Amino acid sequence: MRRSARRRALVAASLFVILVAASIAAAADAGANLESGVRSLATTLRLGISIASIGVYAPTWADCRLLAQRLVNLLEGIDGDHYVPSDEGDELSGMIPSIAWVGERCESHGLTAETRARALAASQNVSMYLSMALDSALAVLRTRSLESATKHMLAVYAFLSAACETPCTQSTTSLVPAIRTIMSLLGVEAEDID
């Protein structure tokens, strides 16, 4: 019984930290140029990975569901079909709309043809991973068991990690270009996602 109380306290403390971080990410979300937009997306992506990792260890189905809804809000943004307002009043534009915006901005950013093609391909990969993360987060909301919710939350974590282009090993080589590739092509420091 005591162990469960500690786990709940850990989840509550983690949620508090996440909500504070989300407020910071929301302020950064207002960037108008491509570089700051990519940096903001990377920061929000790291936040999503943190929420998913906490969700995997959620002590109850209700805790996992709460974290899944938070992820849905981060992924879709305030204009999303599944967005549920929270008490924190965060109004992020959402990672999925943000990567679409990044792709559009790459078209007119003055990049060389090859760099533009690589950035667009990477943004399409990120978009695909984010869509799969959204599907898995919605599956968490539909399930009624902690075991099933945990499996779906693991998938969310995996898809967000792939969108972040987190290497599976110590190798710095990634097989599928994603947000790190975009940052590298634009000359944006990757410190936001390390």
Phi, psi and omega in degrees: 000319180296322180298318178296321178296320177295318180296319178295319178296321178296316179297317180297315179296319179296319178299320179299313180297318180296318181294322176295316179297323179295323178296320177294317179296324179296321178294322179288339184294346185280001183300136185264337182263166187299315182298315180290329176295319178292318178299316179297318178298317179298319179295316179294324177298316177298321177299316178299319178297319178297316179297316180296321180293325175291321180299326179298327182258014180302134183285339181226162177298321181297319178296317179297318179297318178300315179293324178296319179295323177298319178294318177302316179298318178294323182286312185274327185082178188297335181269006183287154180295333185248012181293133176236118181301145178247167180294340182284344178070023180288136182229064178287153178286341179098145181289322181294312175296328180294318180289329174296318178297318179299316178300317178296318181292329178297328180300324187245021186270357180082027177277157175294161183302317181293316180296318178298316180297319179293319180294319179294319178297317179295321180293326175293323176297314179299316179302317179296314180297319180294322177296319178292324176296320178297314178303317180290322178295321177294327177295325175300318181294333182275336185281162181239007180235147179296321181299312179293319179299320179296319178298316179293323179293325174299321177295319177302311179304315181296316181292320178292322176296321178295319178295328178283346181066042179284119180297144180282339180231188178287353179296143177269359180273134178243142183279326183242114181298139179212222189296323178298322178296315179300314180299317180297316180296328181269356181075026179270132178299138181272012181298335181292340182241008178269000000 
